[in-house]
Amino acid sequence: SGSGNPRVELRELDGGDLAAWSGSSGNNTMTWTARVDRLGKSADGNSGVTCFGQIHGDGDTVDDVIRVQFLGSPNQTSGAVKLKISGYVTEELQGGSKTYTGYSLDTEYTFKLTYNSSVVRFYVNGSQVFSQSMSGHDTSNNYFKVGDYMQSVQGASYDGSNAVVAIKSLSVTH
């Protein structure tokens, strides 16, 4: 529930309860290794996009704090893709999603998301790629998620398009 986009998701829990933490305190870090092997087709059929990690917010004022995606061609299974950073940190605070070149499908990367002292940071293979302050914005009721999220397919008819994501070495610390 809560989304019109199909997905397979690993959602952060605290014991058996749903996790909820503040980005203004603690050392909130998720590290995971992922390989994206196939991009799903977008609803308009003009691109392929798959999300594979995110920090989710409280849903009222900040839904997705940050979404980490690969962007390429519909149903793409190899070759170059763009890294796409979306969510509140770009769409609301920077005027739109940000894309970065130099990434490929069928390649394993180690990713890290941190949300500490009201700053969201994203790293690939140990190098910082993105940073954005959330100072003055809601930083509560957050949790980490990884998975295989087909994006922007709400209202589209299923035509066999799918996305493939492999995740290993998932770690969450606070």
MARKOL-935236 format. One record per residue: x, y, z of N, C-alpha, C, O, CB in turn; residue number from 0. Coordinates in steps of 0.02 Angstrom, whole numbers, plus 50000, padded with zeros to 5 digits. Glycine has a CB too. Layout:
<pts>
[pt [X, Y, Z], [X, Y, Z], [X, Y, Z], [X, Y, Z], [X, Y, Z], NUM];
...
</pts>
This chain:
<pts>
[pt [50042, 49940, 50000], [50000, 50000, 50000], [50043, 50062, 50000], [50103, 50059, 50015], [49953, 50000, 50061], 0];
[pt [50015, 50118, 49983], [50050, 50181, 49986], [50085, 50200, 49921], [50114, 50254, 49917], [50100, 50178, 50040], 1];
[pt [50082, 50158, 49870], [50114, 50175, 49807], [50077, 50141, 49750], [50049, 50087, 49757], [50188, 50154, 49807], 2];
[pt [50076, 50175, 49692], [50048, 50145, 49632], [50102, 50114, 49589], [50087, 50088, 49535], [50010, 50197, 49593], 3];
[pt [50165, 50117, 49612], [50221, 50089, 49574], [50239, 50020, 49602], [50246, 50013, 49662], [50282, 50136, 49576], 4];
[pt [50247, 49969, 49559], [50267, 49903, 49584], [50337, 49905, 49612], [50380, 49943, 49589], [50262, 49851, 49527], 5];
[pt [50349, 49863, 49664], [50414, 49863, 49696], [50425, 49800, 49737], [50377, 49766, 49758], [50421, 49924, 49740], 6];
[pt [50488, 49785, 49748], [50509, 49736, 49798], [50553, 49775, 49845], [50600, 49809, 49823], [50547, 49673, 49765], 7];
[pt [50539, 49772, 49910], [50569, 49820, 49956], [50593, 49787, 50020], [50560, 49743, 50048], [50519, 49875, 49972], 8];
[pt [50651, 49809, 50042], [50675, 49794, 50109], [50671, 49860, 50148], [50707, 49908, 50133], [50749, 49765, 50109], 9];
[pt [50627, 49862, 50198], [50614, 49923, 50236], [50644, 49916, 50305], [50640, 49863, 50336], [50538, 49938, 50241], 10];
[pt [50676, 49970, 50328], [50707, 49969, 50394], [50656, 49959, 50450], [50603, 49991, 50451], [50746, 50034, 50405], 11];
[pt [50673, 49914, 50495], [50632, 49902, 50555], [50675, 49914, 50616], [50737, 49914, 50613], [50603, 49830, 50555], 12];
[pt [50643, 49924, 50673], [50676, 49931, 50737], [50649, 49875, 50781], [50596, 49882, 50810], [50665, 50002, 50770], 13];
[pt [50686, 49819, 50784], [50658, 49759, 50815], [50603, 49735, 50769], [50615, 49723, 50710], [50632, 49772, 50887], 14];
[pt [50544, 49726, 50795], [50487, 49707, 50753], [50443, 49765, 50734], [50392, 49756, 50701], [50447, 49656, 50789], 15];
[pt [50463, 49825, 50754], [50422, 49885, 50740], [50451, 49925, 50682], [50509, 49917, 50663], [50418, 49929, 50803], 16];
[pt [50409, 49967, 50653], [50432, 50011, 50599], [50482, 50062, 50628], [50469, 50092, 50679], [50372, 50047, 50566], 17];
[pt [50538, 50070, 50594], [50589, 50118, 50616], [50565, 50189, 50602], [50529, 50202, 50555], [50656, 50105, 50580], 18];
[pt [50587, 50235, 50644], [50574, 50307, 50635], [50627, 50345, 50673], [50632, 50339, 50735], [50501, 50327, 50658], 19];
[pt [50667, 50384, 50638], [50722, 50421, 50670], [50726, 50491, 50641], [50697, 50506, 50588], [50789, 50383, 50661], 20];
[pt [50763, 50534, 50675], [50772, 50603, 50655], [50839, 50613, 50620], [50890, 50587, 50643], [50766, 50650, 50715], 21];
[pt [50838, 50650, 50566], [50900, 50666, 50531], [50941, 50720, 50564], [50997, 50735, 50543], [50884, 50687, 50461], 22];
[pt [50914, 50751, 50617], [50950, 50803, 50652], [50993, 50775, 50709], [51032, 50812, 50739], [50902, 50855, 50680], 23];
[pt [50986, 50710, 50724], [51026, 50681, 50777], [51048, 50610, 50757], [51019, 50579, 50713], [50987, 50680, 50844], 24];
[pt [51099, 50586, 50791], [51123, 50518, 50778], [51171, 50516, 50719], [51186, 50566, 50687], [51065, 50472, 50766], 25];
[pt [51193, 50455, 50705], [51237, 50441, 50648], [51200, 50392, 50603], [51215, 50332, 50605], [51307, 50413, 50671], 26];
[pt [51154, 50416, 50564], [51108, 50375, 50524], [51139, 50358, 50457], [51147, 50401, 50414], [51040, 50411, 50514], 27];
[pt [51157, 50294, 50448], [51195, 50274, 50389], [51168, 50207, 50363], [51156, 50160, 50401], [51270, 50268, 50405], 28];
[pt [51159, 50204, 50298], [51144, 50141, 50264], [51196, 50130, 50210], [51208, 50174, 50168], [51071, 50141, 50233], 29];
[pt [51228, 50072, 50211], [51277, 50053, 50161], [51254, 49988, 50129], [51232, 49942, 50164], [51349, 50045, 50191], 30];
[pt [51257, 49984, 50062], [51237, 49923, 50028], [51275, 49917, 49962], [51297, 49966, 49933], [51161, 49922, 50016], 31];
[pt [51281, 49856, 49940], [51310, 49843, 49874], [51253, 49821, 49829], [51212, 49778, 49847], [51367, 49788, 49878], 32];
[pt [51251, 49850, 49769], [51197, 49835, 49723], [51223, 49831, 49652], [51273, 49863, 49634], [51141, 49887, 49728], 33];
[pt [51188, 49792, 49612], [51201, 49787, 49540], [51132, 49790, 49506], [51089, 49748, 49520], [51241, 49721, 49520], 34];
[pt [51123, 49838, 49462], [51061, 49843, 49424], [51073, 49812, 49356], [51117, 49834, 49319], [51037, 49919, 49418], 35];
[pt [51034, 49761, 49339], [51043, 49723, 49277], [50992, 49741, 49223], [51003, 49726, 49164], [51039, 49650, 49292], 36];
[pt [50938, 49773, 49243], [50886, 49791, 49193], [50845, 49849, 49220], [50826, 49851, 49278], [50840, 49730, 49177], 37];
[pt [50832, 49898, 49175], [50789, 49954, 49192], [50718, 49940, 49168], [50708, 49915, 49113], [50816, 50019, 49162], 38];
[pt [50670, 49956, 49210], [50600, 49952, 49189], [50583, 50011, 49144], [50616, 50063, 49146], [50553, 49950, 49250], 39];
[pt [50531, 50002, 49104], [50509, 50054, 49058], [50463, 50102, 49096], [50420, 50081, 49134], [50472, 50024, 48997], 40];
[pt [50473, 50167, 49085], [50430, 50217, 49116], [50360, 50214, 49085], [50349, 50183, 49033], [50460, 50287, 49108], 41];
[pt [50313, 50247, 49117], [50243, 50246, 49094], [50236, 50274, 49023], [50195, 50249, 48984], [50198, 50286, 49141], 42];
[pt [50276, 50325, 49006], [50270, 50354, 48939], [50310, 50314, 48887], [50305, 50328, 48827], [50294, 50426, 48939], 43];
[pt [50349, 50264, 48910], [50386, 50222, 48864], [50449, 50253, 48835], [50483, 50221, 48794], [50342, 50201, 48809], 44];
[pt [50465, 50314, 48855], [50522, 50349, 48826], [50588, 50340, 48863], [50641, 50359, 48837], [50507, 50422, 48822], 45];
[pt [50586, 50312, 48923], [50648, 50302, 48961], [50642, 50240, 49004], [50589, 50210, 49010], [50664, 50364, 49004], 46];
[pt [50698, 50221, 49032], [50700, 50167, 49081], [50727, 50196, 49145], [50777, 50232, 49145], [50744, 50107, 49057], 47];
[pt [50694, 50182, 49201], [50716, 50208, 49265], [50698, 50158, 49320], [50643, 50131, 49321], [50683, 50277, 49280], 48];
[pt [50746, 50148, 49364], [50736, 50102, 49420], [50768, 50132, 49482], [50827, 50152, 49480], [50765, 50031, 49404], 49];
[pt [50731, 50134, 49536], [50756, 50157, 49600], [50781, 50096, 49639], [50750, 50043, 49637], [50702, 50196, 49640], 50];
[pt [50837, 50105, 49676], [50864, 50048, 49714], [50886, 50067, 49784], [50915, 50026, 49819], [50923, 50018, 49677], 51];
[pt [50872, 50129, 49806], [50886, 50149, 49875], [50855, 50216, 49890], [50848, 50259, 49847], [50961, 50151, 49887], 52];
[pt [50835, 50224, 49954], [50805, 50287, 49973], [50802, 50297, 50048], [50807, 50249, 50087], [50736, 50293, 49943], 53];
[pt [50793, 50360, 50067], [50773, 50378, 50135], [50702, 50404, 50129], [50689, 50451, 50092], [50822, 50431, 50168], 54];
[pt [50657, 50373, 50164], [50588, 50394, 50163], [50575, 50439, 50223], [50600, 50426, 50277], [50540, 50332, 50164], 55];
[pt [50535, 50491, 50212], [50518, 50538, 50265], [50451, 50522, 50296], [50425, 50466, 50290], [50518, 50608, 50239], 56];
[pt [50423, 50571, 50330], [50360, 50560, 50367], [50299, 50554, 50323], [50246, 50534, 50346], [50350, 50616, 50416], 57];
[pt [50305, 50572, 50259], [50249, 50564, 50213], [50203, 50624, 50211], [50166, 50633, 50162], [50211, 50504, 50230], 58];
[pt [50202, 50665, 50264], [50158, 50723, 50264], [50192, 50783, 50230], [50165, 50810, 50181], [50139, 50741, 50336], 59];
[pt [50249, 50803, 50255], [50284, 50860, 50225], [50342, 50838, 50180], [50356, 50870, 50129], [50311, 50906, 50279], 60];
[pt [50375, 50783, 50198], [50431, 50757, 50159], [50419, 50683, 50147], [50429, 50643, 50192], [50500, 50769, 50196], 61];
[pt [50398, 50665, 50087], [50383, 50595, 50071], [50449, 50556, 50062], [50469, 50520, 50107], [50340, 50590, 50008], 62];
[pt [50481, 50564, 50006], [50547, 50534, 49995], [50599, 50589, 50006], [50602, 50637, 49968], [50553, 50503, 49923], 63];
[pt [50640, 50581, 50057], [50694, 50628, 50069], [50741, 50626, 50009], [50759, 50678, 49981], [50732, 50613, 50135], 64];
[pt [50761, 50565, 49989], [50806, 50554, 49932], [50790, 50487, 49900], [50777, 50438, 49935], [50881, 50558, 49953], 65];
[pt [50790, 50485, 49833], [50784, 50423, 49795], [50845, 50417, 49750], [50864, 50464, 49716], [50718, 50422, 49752], 66];
[pt [50876, 50358, 49751], [50935, 50344, 49711], [50914, 50298, 49654], [50887, 50244, 49666], [50993, 50311, 49753], 67];
[pt [50925, 50319, 49591], [50899, 50283, 49533], [50952, 50279, 49478], [51000, 50318, 49477], [50836, 50317, 49507], 68];
[pt [50942, 50232, 49433], [50978, 50232, 49370], [50928, 50249, 49316], [50870, 50228, 49318], [51012, 50162, 49356], 69];
[pt [50950, 50289, 49267], [50909, 50314, 49213], [50942, 50296, 49147], [51001, 50309, 49137], [50897, 50390, 49219], 70];
[pt [50904, 50268, 49101], [50929, 50250, 49035], [50872, 50240, 48986], [50824, 50278, 48986], [50972, 50186, 49039], 71];
[pt [50878, 50188, 48945], [50828, 50172, 48894], [50777, 50122, 48921], [50792, 50085, 48967], [50861, 50145, 48831], 72];
[pt [50717, 50120, 48891], [50667, 50071, 48912], [50695, 50000, 48906], [50722, 49981, 48854], [50603, 50078, 48870], 73];
[pt [50688, 49961, 48960], [50707, 49890, 48962], [50782, 49879, 48949], [50802, 49824, 48928], [50667, 49851, 48911], 74];
[pt [50823, 49929, 48960], [50896, 49924, 48949], [50926, 49871, 48995], [50909, 49868, 49054], [50930, 49993, 48961], 75];
[pt [50972, 49830, 48967], [51003, 49776, 49005], [51079, 49780, 49008], [51110, 49738, 49041], [50983, 49710, 48976], 76];
[pt [51110, 49828, 48975], [51183, 49835, 48979], [51201, 49906, 48957], [51160, 49943, 48930], [51219, 49782, 48935], 77];
[pt [51264, 49923, 48969], [51290, 49987, 48946], [51282, 50044, 48995], [51262, 50035, 49052], [51256, 50005, 48883], 78];
[pt [51298, 50104, 48971], [51300, 50164, 49012], [51229, 50186, 49033], [51182, 50183, 48994], [51334, 50220, 48975], 79];
[pt [51225, 50210, 49095], [51164, 50240, 49122], [51184, 50301, 49163], [51243, 50310, 49179], [51123, 50188, 49167], 80];
[pt [51136, 50342, 49179], [51148, 50399, 49222], [51124, 50382, 49293], [51074, 50348, 49302], [51112, 50463, 49196], 81];
[pt [51161, 50406, 49342], [51138, 50404, 49411], [51092, 50463, 49420], [51110, 50519, 49402], [51198, 50406, 49462], 82];
[pt [51032, 50452, 49447], [50983, 50504, 49456], [50966, 50510, 49530], [50946, 50461, 49562], [50919, 50490, 49414], 83];
[pt [50975, 50570, 49557], [50957, 50585, 49626], [50893, 50626, 49625], [50891, 50680, 49596], [51015, 50622, 49664], 84];
[pt [50841, 50600, 49657], [50776, 50633, 49659], [50752, 50636, 49731], [50788, 50617, 49777], [50725, 50596, 49614], 85];
[pt [50692, 50660, 49740], [50662, 50666, 49806], [50663, 50738, 49830], [50681, 50783, 49792], [50698, 50621, 49856], 86];
[pt [50644, 50747, 49892], [50638, 50814, 49920], [50703, 50854, 49915], [50702, 50914, 49901], [50618, 50809, 49993], 87];
[pt [50761, 50820, 49925], [50825, 50855, 49925], [50842, 50888, 49858], [50878, 50938, 49856], [50880, 50807, 49943], 88];
[pt [50816, 50861, 49804], [50828, 50892, 49738], [50766, 50927, 49711], [50770, 50984, 49690], [50852, 50839, 49688], 89];
[pt [50709, 50893, 49712], [50649, 50919, 49681], [50622, 50981, 49716], [50599, 51027, 49683], [50595, 50867, 49679], 90];
[pt [50625, 50983, 49782], [50601, 51041, 49820], [50656, 51091, 49837], [50645, 51151, 49834], [50567, 51018, 49884], 91];
[pt [50715, 51066, 49854], [50768, 51111, 49878], [50816, 51134, 49823], [50850, 51184, 49832], [50807, 51077, 49932], 92];
[pt [50821, 51097, 49767], [50868, 51116, 49714], [50834, 51128, 49647], [50868, 51141, 49597], [50920, 51063, 49707], 93];
[pt [50768, 51124, 49644], [50732, 51140, 49583], [50724, 51084, 49533], [50697, 51095, 49479], [50766, 51195, 49550], 94];
[pt [50746, 51024, 49549], [50737, 50966, 49504], [50788, 50912, 49517], [50839, 50923, 49551], [50741, 50988, 49432], 95];
[pt [50774, 50853, 49490], [50820, 50796, 49498], [50889, 50812, 49469], [50895, 50854, 49424], [50790, 50734, 49463], 96];
[pt [50940, 50779, 49495], [51008, 50787, 49471], [51031, 50721, 49440], [51016, 50668, 49466], [51056, 50808, 49530], 97];
[pt [51068, 50725, 49384], [51094, 50665, 49352], [51170, 50669, 49346], [51199, 50724, 49341], [51062, 50655, 49282], 98];
[pt [51201, 50611, 49348], [51274, 50605, 49345], [51292, 50549, 49297], [51261, 50496, 49298], [51305, 50593, 49416], 99];
[pt [51341, 50560, 49254], [51364, 50510, 49206], [51420, 50468, 49236], [51445, 50483, 49290], [51387, 50544, 49141], 100];
[pt [51438, 50415, 49200], [51494, 50373, 49220], [51474, 50308, 49254], [51514, 50277, 49289], [51538, 50411, 49266], 101];
[pt [51412, 50288, 49245], [51387, 50227, 49277], [51363, 50178, 49224], [51347, 50197, 49168], [51329, 50243, 49326], 102];
[pt [51362, 50113, 49242], [51342, 50061, 49195], [51298, 50009, 49229], [51303, 49997, 49289], [51404, 50027, 49165], 103];
[pt [51255, 49979, 49190], [51218, 49921, 49213], [51266, 49862, 49218], [51322, 49864, 49192], [51158, 49904, 49166], 104];
[pt [51244, 49809, 49252], [51284, 49748, 49260], [51351, 49762, 49294], [51400, 49726, 49282], [51296, 49715, 49192], 105];
[pt [51354, 49814, 49335], [51414, 49832, 49372], [51396, 49839, 49445], [51347, 49871, 49463], [51446, 49898, 49344], 106];
[pt [51437, 49809, 49488], [51424, 49812, 49559], [51454, 49876, 49588], [51512, 49893, 49575], [51453, 49750, 49594], 107];
[pt [51414, 49912, 49628], [51436, 49973, 49662], [51419, 49967, 49736], [51371, 49934, 49755], [51401, 50036, 49630], 108];
[pt [51460, 49999, 49778], [51444, 50005, 49848], [51419, 50076, 49860], [51453, 50124, 49845], [51506, 49989, 49894], 109];
[pt [51358, 50081, 49886], [51325, 50144, 49897], [51319, 50158, 49972], [51315, 50111, 50012], [51256, 50145, 49864], 110];
[pt [51318, 50222, 49990], [51307, 50240, 50060], [51265, 50303, 50062], [51280, 50353, 50028], [51374, 50251, 50097], 111];
[pt [51211, 50302, 50102], [51170, 50359, 50117], [51179, 50377, 50190], [51177, 50333, 50233], [51095, 50346, 50100], 112];
[pt [51190, 50441, 50204], [51193, 50464, 50273], [51146, 50523, 50282], [51135, 50562, 50235], [51266, 50482, 50294], 113];
[pt [51118, 50529, 50341], [51075, 50585, 50358], [51092, 50603, 50430], [51063, 50576, 50477], [50998, 50568, 50349], 114];
[pt [51140, 50648, 50438], [51167, 50666, 50503], [51171, 50741, 50508], [51188, 50776, 50460], [51237, 50634, 50514], 115];
[pt [51156, 50768, 50567], [51158, 50840, 50579], [51119, 50879, 50526], [51141, 50932, 50504], [51231, 50865, 50581], 116];
[pt [51063, 50851, 50505], [51017, 50881, 50455], [51047, 50887, 50385], [51024, 50927, 50346], [50995, 50949, 50479], 117];
[pt [51099, 50847, 50370], [51128, 50847, 50303], [51124, 50777, 50273], [51144, 50728, 50305], [51202, 50871, 50305], 118];
[pt [51097, 50772, 50212], [51092, 50710, 50176], [51153, 50705, 50129], [51167, 50752, 50092], [51025, 50704, 50135], 119];
[pt [51188, 50648, 50132], [51246, 50637, 50088], [51238, 50569, 50055], [51210, 50522, 50083], [51313, 50642, 50128], 120];
[pt [51265, 50566, 49993], [51264, 50503, 49955], [51333, 50490, 49927], [51365, 50535, 49899], [51211, 50505, 49898], 121];
[pt [51357, 50429, 49935], [51424, 50408, 49914], [51419, 50348, 49867], [51375, 50306, 49875], [51468, 50391, 49975], 122];
[pt [51465, 50345, 49820], [51472, 50286, 49777], [51545, 50264, 49781], [51591, 50303, 49768], [51451, 50301, 49702], 123];
[pt [51555, 50201, 49799], [51622, 50172, 49805], [51668, 50216, 49847], [51727, 50224, 49831], [51653, 50160, 49736], 124];
[pt [51641, 50245, 49901], [51680, 50284, 49948], [51687, 50357, 49932], [51712, 50395, 49973], [51747, 50255, 49953], 125];
[pt [51666, 50379, 49873], [51672, 50450, 49854], [51604, 50485, 49859], [51553, 50459, 49835], [51699, 50457, 49782], 126];
[pt [51603, 50543, 49891], [51541, 50581, 49897], [51519, 50607, 49829], [51559, 50639, 49794], [51548, 50638, 49948], 127];
[pt [51457, 50594, 49811], [51428, 50617, 49747], [51380, 50674, 49758], [51373, 50718, 49716], [51393, 50559, 49712], 128];
[pt [51345, 50674, 49815], [51291, 50722, 49826], [51287, 50741, 49900], [51300, 50699, 49944], [51223, 50693, 49803], 129];
[pt [51268, 50804, 49914], [51257, 50827, 49982], [51205, 50883, 49980], [51206, 50925, 49936], [51323, 50852, 50014], 130];
[pt [51161, 50882, 50030], [51110, 50935, 50035], [51089, 50943, 50107], [51072, 50894, 50141], [51049, 50919, 49990], 131];
[pt [51090, 51005, 50132], [51065, 51020, 50199], [50989, 51019, 50200], [50956, 51042, 50153], [51092, 51089, 50223], 132];
[pt [50962, 50991, 50253], [50889, 50992, 50265], [50872, 51039, 50323], [50817, 51037, 50349], [50864, 50920, 50280], 133];
[pt [50920, 51081, 50343], [50910, 51127, 50398], [50847, 51169, 50385], [50839, 51198, 50331], [50972, 51172, 50408], 134];
[pt [50804, 51173, 50435], [50742, 51211, 50427], [50685, 51172, 50397], [50630, 51198, 50390], [50755, 51271, 50385], 135];
[pt [50697, 51108, 50379], [50645, 51065, 50351], [50633, 51006, 50398], [50676, 50990, 50439], [50664, 51041, 50279], 136];
[pt [50577, 50973, 50392], [50561, 50917, 50435], [50613, 50862, 50428], [50627, 50839, 50373], [50491, 50889, 50419], 137];
[pt [50641, 50841, 50484], [50693, 50789, 50483], [50672, 50728, 50523], [50715, 50687, 50540], [50758, 50817, 50510], 138];
[pt [50608, 50720, 50540], [50585, 50667, 50584], [50551, 50609, 50547], [50533, 50616, 50488], [50538, 50694, 50636], 139];
[pt [50544, 50554, 50582], [50507, 50495, 50558], [50535, 50466, 50493], [50497, 50447, 50449], [50435, 50512, 50549], 140];
[pt [50601, 50464, 50488], [50634, 50437, 50428], [50649, 50363, 50437], [50652, 50337, 50492], [50698, 50476, 50413], 141];
[pt [50660, 50330, 50380], [50684, 50261, 50380], [50716, 50247, 50312], [50699, 50278, 50262], [50627, 50211, 50396], 142];
[pt [50762, 50199, 50312], [50796, 50178, 50251], [50757, 50124, 50215], [50722, 50084, 50247], [50867, 50154, 50268], 143];
[pt [50763, 50123, 50149], [50734, 50070, 50107], [50782, 50055, 50049], [50813, 50100, 50022], [50663, 50090, 50081], 144];
[pt [50787, 49992, 50031], [50821, 49971, 49970], [50775, 49923, 49934], [50729, 49895, 49964], [50891, 49938, 49984], 145];
[pt [50787, 49914, 49869], [50745, 49866, 49833], [50748, 49877, 49758], [50797, 49903, 49731], [50674, 49871, 49856], 146];
[pt [50695, 49857, 49727], [50686, 49861, 49654], [50620, 49897, 49643], [50566, 49867, 49647], [50687, 49790, 49620], 147];
[pt [50624, 49962, 49630], [50565, 50004, 49624], [50559, 50028, 49551], [50599, 50068, 49528], [50569, 50065, 49672], 148];
[pt [50510, 50003, 49517], [50495, 50031, 49451], [50463, 50099, 49462], [50418, 50105, 49504], [50449, 49983, 49408], 149];
[pt [50485, 50149, 49425], [50464, 50218, 49438], [50418, 50243, 49382], [50426, 50225, 49324], [50524, 50263, 49444], 150];
[pt [50371, 50284, 49402], [50327, 50320, 49355], [50289, 50273, 49309], [50284, 50286, 49249], [50368, 50368, 49314], 151];
[pt [50261, 50220, 49337], [50221, 50175, 49295], [50147, 50177, 49315], [50107, 50137, 49290], [50248, 50104, 49300], 152];
[pt [50129, 50222, 49359], [50060, 50227, 49380], [50015, 50239, 49319], [50028, 50284, 49279], [50051, 50283, 49431], 153];
[pt [49963, 50200, 49314], [49916, 50208, 49259], [49936, 50176, 49194], [49898, 50178, 49146], [49904, 50279, 49248], 154];
[pt [49996, 50146, 49191], [50018, 50114, 49128], [49995, 50042, 49127], [49989, 50010, 49179], [50096, 50118, 49122], 155];
[pt [49981, 50016, 49068], [49963, 49946, 49060], [50026, 49903, 49062], [50077, 49922, 49032], [49924, 49935, 48993], 156];
[pt [50022, 49847, 49096], [50081, 49802, 49100], [50093, 49771, 49032], [50048, 49742, 49002], [50070, 49748, 49154], 157];
[pt [50155, 49777, 49008], [50173, 49749, 48942], [50233, 49702, 48946], [50264, 49687, 48895], [50188, 49806, 48894], 158];
[pt [50250, 49679, 49007], [50306, 49634, 49016], [50370, 49668, 49038], [50418, 49634, 49055], [50318, 49598, 48952], 159];
[pt [50371, 49734, 49038], [50430, 49770, 49061], [50442, 49755, 49135], [50395, 49750, 49174], [50423, 49845, 49049], 160];
[pt [50506, 49748, 49153], [50523, 49736, 49223], [50592, 49763, 49236], [50629, 49781, 49190], [50519, 49661, 49240], 161];
[pt [50610, 49767, 49299], [50676, 49789, 49321], [50708, 49734, 49361], [50673, 49695, 49394], [50671, 49856, 49362], 162];
[pt [50775, 49730, 49359], [50812, 49679, 49396], [50866, 49713, 49436], [50909, 49748, 49409], [50842, 49625, 49348], 163];
[pt [50864, 49703, 49502], [50913, 49732, 49548], [50937, 49677, 49596], [50896, 49641, 49623], [50884, 49793, 49587], 164];
[pt [51002, 49672, 49606], [51031, 49626, 49655], [51062, 49667, 49711], [51099, 49715, 49698], [51085, 49578, 49622], 165];
[pt [51047, 49649, 49773], [51072, 49686, 49831], [51105, 49638, 49878], [51080, 49583, 49891], [51015, 49725, 49867], 166];
[pt [51164, 49659, 49905], [51197, 49618, 49955], [51233, 49665, 50004], [51238, 49725, 49992], [51247, 49568, 49923], 167];
[pt [51257, 49637, 50058], [51297, 49674, 50108], [51261, 49737, 50132], [51291, 49790, 50135], [51364, 49693, 50079], 168];
[pt [51198, 49730, 50149], [51158, 49786, 50174], [51172, 49796, 50248], [51169, 49749, 50288], [51082, 49773, 50162], 169];
[pt [51187, 49859, 50267], [51201, 49876, 50336], [51169, 49942, 50354], [51174, 49990, 50315], [51277, 49878, 50349], 170];
[pt [51136, 49946, 50411], [51106, 50007, 50436], [51132, 50019, 50507], [51130, 49974, 50549], [51028, 50004, 50434], 171];
[pt [51156, 50080, 50519], [51179, 50098, 50586], [51150, 50166, 50605], [51134, 50207, 50562], [51257, 50099, 50590], 172];
[pt [51145, 50177, 50671], [51120, 50241, 50697], [51166, 50263, 50754], [51155, 50316, 50783], [51046, 50236, 50722], 173];
</pts>
